């Protein structure tokens, strides 16, 4: 995992360097005068008028003949059989698990503070 992270960070660094050099090249090529803006005049395009859409008259929908569905015959089903009852099962109670006492957590070692020595004043 650390190797992948290192490769990712190196790639990120290289892309930042490439972007910076590209930006520097673009900055050098653009004119330095801020007040002078160069606007290109775009040619005006001729306005195209579309011909009006012709109205379409559709013939009326033909009426479909009514279809009568045949009636389904009556079906006499036998009565549902009664389901057998399941016998009651008496399960023994859950056994109680013994309590496990864990040893106390070890304390984290403290990191000693380090103070840099004050530099001596040079006369």
C-alpha positions as CSV (number, residue, x, y, z in Angstrom):
1,X,0.0,0.0,0.0
2,X,2.8,2.4,0.8
3,X,4.4,1.7,-2.6
4,X,1.2,2.7,-4.3
5,X,1.0,5.8,-2.2
6,X,4.6,6.7,-3.1
7,X,3.9,6.2,-6.8
8,X,0.7,8.3,-6.6
9,X,2.6,11.2,-4.8
10,X,5.4,11.1,-7.4
11,X,2.9,11.3,-10.2
12,X,1.1,14.1,-8.5
13,X,4.4,16.0,-8.1
14,X,5.3,15.5,-11.8
15,X,1.9,16.7,-12.9
16,X,2.2,19.8,-10.8
17,X,5.6,20.6,-12.3
18,X,4.2,20.1,-15.8
19,X,1.3,22.4,-15.1
20,X,3.5,25.1,-13.7
21,X,5.9,25.0,-16.7
22,X,2.9,25.1,-19.1
23,X,1.5,28.1,-17.3
24,X,4.8,29.9,-17.4
25,X,5.1,29.3,-21.2
26,X,1.6,30.6,-21.7
27,X,2.3,33.6,-19.5
28,X,5.4,34.5,-21.5
29,X,3.5,34.3,-24.8
30,X,0.6,36.5,-23.9
31,X,1.0,40.3,-24.4
32,X,1.9,42.0,-21.2
33,X,-0.3,45.1,-21.7
34,X,-3.4,44.8,-19.6
35,X,-5.3,47.8,-20.9
36,X,-5.2,46.7,-24.5
37,X,-7.7,44.0,-25.2
38,X,-7.7,42.3,-28.5
39,X,-11.2,41.4,-29.5
40,X,-11.9,39.5,-32.7
41,X,-14.9,40.7,-34.6
42,X,-17.1,37.7,-35.5
43,X,-18.9,37.9,-38.8
44,X,-22.6,38.2,-38.4
45,X,-24.5,35.2,-39.6
46,X,-27.5,35.6,-41.9
47,X,-30.8,35.0,-40.2
48,X,-32.5,31.9,-41.6
49,X,-36.3,32.0,-41.8
50,X,-38.0,28.6,-41.8
51,X,-41.0,28.0,-43.9
52,X,-44.2,27.5,-41.9
53,X,-44.9,24.0,-40.9
54,X,-47.8,22.6,-43.0
55,X,-50.9,21.5,-41.2
56,X,-51.5,17.8,-41.3
57,X,-55.0,16.4,-41.3
58,X,-55.3,12.8,-40.3
59,X,-58.3,10.7,-41.1
60,X,-60.5,9.9,-38.2
61,X,-59.6,6.7,-36.3
62,X,-61.6,3.7,-37.4
63,X,-63.8,2.2,-34.8
64,X,-62.8,-1.3,-33.9
65,X,-65.5,-3.9,-33.5
66,X,-66.3,-4.9,-29.9
67,X,-65.1,-8.3,-29.1
68,X,-66.8,-10.4,-26.5
69,X,-64.6,-12.7,-24.5
70,X,-66.0,-16.2,-23.8
71,X,-67.0,-16.8,-20.2
72,X,-64.8,-19.1,-18.2
73,X,-66.3,-22.3,-17.0
74,X,-66.9,-22.6,-13.3
75,X,-64.4,-24.8,-11.6
76,X,-65.2,-26.7,-8.4
77,X,-62.2,-27.3,-6.3
78,X,-62.0,-29.7,-3.5
79,X,-61.9,-28.2,0.0
80,X,-58.4,-27.4,1.3
81,X,-57.0,-30.1,3.6
82,X,-56.2,-29.0,7.1
83,X,-52.5,-28.8,7.9
84,X,-51.2,-31.0,10.6
85,X,-50.2,-29.3,13.8
86,X,-46.6,-29.3,14.7
87,X,-45.7,-30.9,18.1
88,X,-44.4,-28.4,20.7
89,X,-40.7,-28.7,21.3
90,X,-39.2,-27.8,24.6
91,X,-35.6,-26.7,24.2
92,X,-33.3,-26.4,27.2
93,X,-32.4,-22.8,28.2
94,X,-29.2,-21.2,26.9
95,X,-26.2,-22.0,29.1
96,X,-24.7,-18.9,30.7
97,X,-21.3,-18.1,29.4
98,X,-18.6,-17.7,32.0
99,X,-17.5,-14.1,32.6
100,X,-14.0,-13.4,31.3
101,X,-11.9,-10.8,33.1
102,X,-9.4,-9.1,30.9
103,X,-6.2,-7.8,32.3
104,X,-6.1,-4.0,32.6
105,X,-5.0,-2.0,29.5
106,X,-1.3,-1.1,29.5
107,X,-0.8,2.6,29.6
108,X,0.6,4.3,26.5
109,X,4.2,5.4,27.0
110,X,4.4,9.2,27.0
111,X,6.7,10.9,24.5
112,X,9.2,13.1,26.3
113,X,9.1,16.7,25.2
114,X,12.1,18.1,23.4
115,X,13.1,21.7,23.6
116,X,15.5,23.2,21.2
117,X,18.3,25.1,22.9
118,X,18.1,28.9,22.5
119,X,20.8,30.2,20.1
120,X,23.4,32.3,21.8
121,X,23.5,36.0,20.8
122,X,26.6,36.9,18.8
123,X,28.5,40.0,20.0
